[in-house]
Amino acid sequence: MTGPVRRGGSSPVPRSADVARRAGVSQKTVSRVFNDEQYVSAEVRRRVLEAAEELGYRMNHAARALASGRSRSIGVVSLGTALYGPASLLIGVERAARDAGYALRVVNTMEGDPAGVAGAVDSLLEQGVDGIVISEPIDEGPVSLSTDVPVLVLGAPPAFAGPRAVTVGVGSDLLARAATEHLLDLGHTTVHHLAGPRRWYAARDRLEGWRAALTARGRDEPPVIEGDWSASSGYAAGRELASDRDVTAVFAANDDMAIGLIRALAEAGRRVPDDVSVVGFDDIPVSAYVTPPLTTVRQPFDAVAQEGLRLLVHAIEKPDTDPLAASDPPVDLVVRASTAPRPPRTTPGRERRTTSPPG
């Protein structure tokens, strides 16, 4: 007996009973095949899958969730932004979840949203997710995560408290320290910092990495200039720094701000890297093609996402075991043409002549 024939949109949707009849097995066997259970022979599994493909059958995931107690889905709370870093990390999380056999459900939050992270978590719990990822949130005060599923917090401190919360750093502090040390190794006596907005944990981590590098070398810590991640804020900072001839090195907390900074320095007659060396953060695709090509640190988005999902999936699938330990992400400094050794000191009152930028 053959299964139902599809005619346009009027024919019935094939059911597991139809697959069972086509394959010559019981409905329970069909269920075992689609739930990837043991004790099903390779031949029977092949017949069931072939019958399902012929009929156009798709597993009812809602029914599967009821039967197994799991939805095979992971919820993600992400800040609604098109910025390169958060968007790239979200793509990495989606890829890692798919590789682990989980679907992804995303809820975006916005700065100033009164519901914030807690409201997004509640929304995902209503959808029956098996675990939740909070991806690089901003500081909106302590958040209590009253959930009965594991929660992975990427790139934020343990301010997100919950009985099954796991916190994993994204390595921003280590990358920022490497960027600053690169400039110090080139002979610069200190390094100025163009920071991101202080409400962002990512900006704070980069600030701390910069500060730690200066402290370890016993160097003076110049005043911090705060930007908003945009090239225009980097340009404004560059105009401010260009007037200070003691500035020879700047670490910017993202590449967009670094690019704006370089433009302002060039307009002021401060050559990069002859007069001022600049390091960015992220390694956005355009950073290799600006003038000069930008030295930067590359964020290991895929490595961070895979490591975080490894911990989360372990917590989901083995809730009675101890949580896994997290490993530090790799540090990747990409040296290009925007950094050079510190220029020689000039005689007071006789500064080096600089060429005007092209019009």
N, C-alpha and C positions, 0 to 999 in steps of 0.2 A: 504494500500500500504506500503510495507516495504522499508527501506532505502537501499542504495547501499551495496552490499556484497563485502567484502575485499577478493581479491585473490592475495596473494603475495604483490608486490609493485605496481601493475598495476592499481588497482581499485581507483576511485576518493576518495579524503578525504571528510568525511561527513561534511555537512554544517548545519547552523542553520535551514535552510528550511527543511532539512531531519529530524532533531529533531522535528520540529513543526509538520510535517506530522505524524511521529510515535506517538507523544503524543496527536495529535488531537487538537492542539492549533495554535495560530498565531505566526509568527516570532517575533512580538513585545513582546508577552508573554515570549517566550524563552529568549529574550534579558533582560526582566525584572527579570527573575529568575537568570540569570547569573550575573547580575549587583546588585543582592541582593536588589531590590527595593521593596517597600511596595505594598499593594493591589494585592497580588497574594495569592490565597488560598493554604492551606497546601496540599490539594489533587492535585491541578494543579502543584504545585512545585514538588511534589513527582513524578508525571507522566513525567514531563520534565527531571528531573534528571535521572530517570530510562531509558528513551529513549536515553539520551545522553550517558549513560554508555553502553547500548546495542550496540550503533553505534560506540563507541569509539570516540565520539566527544569531542574536546577540544576547549575552548573559544579562539577566536582570540584576544589576548591581545593588539595587535597593533590597531585593530579596536575599542576595548573598550577604549583605551587611547584617540583615536580621538574623540570618542563620549562623554567621561566624562571630557576630558582635563587633565587627570592624567594617569600616567603609572603604579601606584602602585609599584614603584621601588625607592630605595634609593641608591645613590652612596656613596662609601667610598674611601677616599684618605688615604692610609696607607703607612708607610715607609716599603720598601721591606727588611725585616729582619726576621730571625728565632729566635730572642731573645724571651724569654719566656713571658715577660710582654706585648709587643706590639701584639704578636701573640695571646695571651690569650684574650686580650681586643677585638681584631678583631672577635674572635669566639663568644664572648659575644654580640657584636653588631649584628652579623649575627643572633644569636638566638633571640634577642629582636626584630629585624626587622621582622623575620618570625612570631613571636607571634603577632605582630601588623598587620599582613596581607600584608607585603611588601616584594618584592624580593630585593636582594642585588646585586649591581654591584661594583666591586672593581678595583681600579687602584693603583698600587704600584709605589712609587717614590723611588729614590735612593739618597744617600748623594752625593752632587756635581752635581746633575742633573740640567742643566741650566733652563729647563722648570719648574721643581719643582712642588710645590703645585698648582700654578696658571695654569700650563699646564694640570695637572691632572683634575682640576675642569672644565676647558674648554672641555676636552674629555668627562666627565660625562654629562655636559650640552648638548652636541651634541647627547647624547643617550636618552635625554628626561626624566631624572630622576626628581622626585617630590621634592627631598631634598638631601642634601649632608652632610656627616659626615667626618670631618678631624680628624683623630685619632692619637693622640700623635705625632705631627710633631716635627722636629728639627728646630732650629733657622736658617733661611736663609734670615733674614731681613724682614721688613714689607711686608705684602702681602695684596693687594687690591682685594677683592672678589666682582667683578661686576656681580652679579647674580640676577635673579628674582625669585629664589627659596630659601627657608630657608637653612641656613648652621649651623650645629652644630660643634663646635670646642671642642674636648675632650683633656684636659690636656695641654693647651697652653694659654698664656695671650691674651688679646684683641689686639695683634699685627695684627690679622687677621680681618681687618676691612671690613665691608660690611653692606648694609642697613638691611639685615635680618639675621645677624650673631648672634648666641647664644653661649656663652662660658660656659663650665661646667668643673670644676676641677675634677681630679680623686683622690684627697685626699692624694697625695704623701707627702705633707708638714705635714699633721696631723699624718700620719703613721710614718714619720721620727722623728717627735717630740716624739711620744709615745716610739719609739725604744730608743731614747737618754735618755728620762726620766726613762725608766726601768733601764738603767745602772747607772744613778745618784741615783736612789732609792736604789740600791744595795751598795751605799757608795763610789763609784768611784768619785774622786775629779774632774775629767773632762773626756771627751770622745773624742777620735780621730775619724776623719772621712775619710773614703776612698770613694771618690766621683766618679760619672760617668763623661763621657765627657761633657765639659761645653756647647757645642752646643745643648745638649738635654735639653728641658724644664723640663723633668722628673728629670734629675740630679740636676738642679737648685732648683726645689721644695724640693727635699730631703735635699739639702744643707741648704736651708732656714729653714726647720723644725728642723734640727740639731742645727743650730745657735740660733734659737728662744728658744729652750729648755735650752741651756747653758746660754743665756742672762737672762732668767727668773730666773735662780738659782744663778746668779752672778758668774758664773764659767769662768775660762780662756778658750779662744778659741785657740786650737792648730792649727798649720799649716795644711792645707788640702792637702791630696795626691790624685791626679787624676788618675783614671784607665780608661779602655775602655770597661767595662762591662764583660770582659773575666776573667776566672779563672787564666790565666797566668799573667794578670796585677795585680790581687789580690796577687798572689805569690810574684811578684816583690815588691809590697808594704809591704808585710809581712816581707821580708828580710830587708827592710829599717827600719821598726818599731821595729823589734826584738832586735836591738842593743840598743834601748833606754829603760832602766829599769824603767823609770817613766811611760811608757805606760802600763796601766792596763785595758783599755776598748776601743773597736773600734766598730764603727757603719759603716758597709759597705753598699753602695747604691744598691747592689743586692746580691743575694745568691751565684752566681757563683764567684764573687770576694771574698766573705767571705770564701768560701771553699778553694780557692787558698791561701788566707791569713793564714788560720788555718794551712795548710800544711807547709808553710814557718816558722811559729812560732814553730811548732813541731820540725822541722829540726834544729832549733836554740836552742832547749832546753827550750823554753817558753811554758809551759803547758796551755792548754785551758780546763776548765776555771780557774784553780788554780792560774796561773800567769796573764793571760789576758782573759777577757771576750769579746766575739764577738757576735754581732747581725747582721743579714742579712736583706734582703728586697725582698719580692715576695712570699716566701713559695713555691718554686719549689718542685715537687714531691720527688726529691732525698734528700731534706734537712733534712728529718726525719731519714735518714738512713746513713748519714755520721758519722764520729767519731771526736768529739762527735756530737750527734744530734743537729742541729743548731736552736738556738732561732732566730726568724725572725718575720716580720710583713706580714700578708697575704693581698694581694691586692684584693679588692672586685670587680673583673672584671664584674661579672654579674650584681651586683647592680648599678655600674657606667653606664654600657651599657643600662640597663632598664630605669634608670632615664634620661639619655641623649635622648634616643629614645622617651620617654614620652613627653619631651619638643619639640622635632623635629616634631613628628607626630601632636601634637597640633598646631604647627605653620603651618604645611602643610594643615591640614583639617579645621582649624579655623583661617584663615589669618587676619580676621578683629577684632579679640579679642586680649586682652593684653597677652603678653608672660607669661608662667607659671614661678613661682619661683623655683629655683633648691634647693635641700636639700643636706646636707653634707653626703658623704658615710660613712659607719660604719668603726670603727677602730678595728682591730683584731690582738692583739699581741699574738704570739704563743711561749710560754716559754718552752724551752727544756734544754739540758744539757751544752750548750756552754756559759752560763752566771752564775756567782756566785758572792757573796759579795767580795768587794775589799780585796786583800790580805793584811796582816799586813805589816807595814813598816819594812824594814830591817835596822840593825845598819850599819852606813857607814863603808865601807871596809869589811863587813861581810855579803855578800849577801847569800840568802838561796841557798842551794845546789839543783840543778835540775838534774833529771835523763836524760840520753841520750835517744833519740827516738830509737825505734827498727830499726834495719837495714833492 
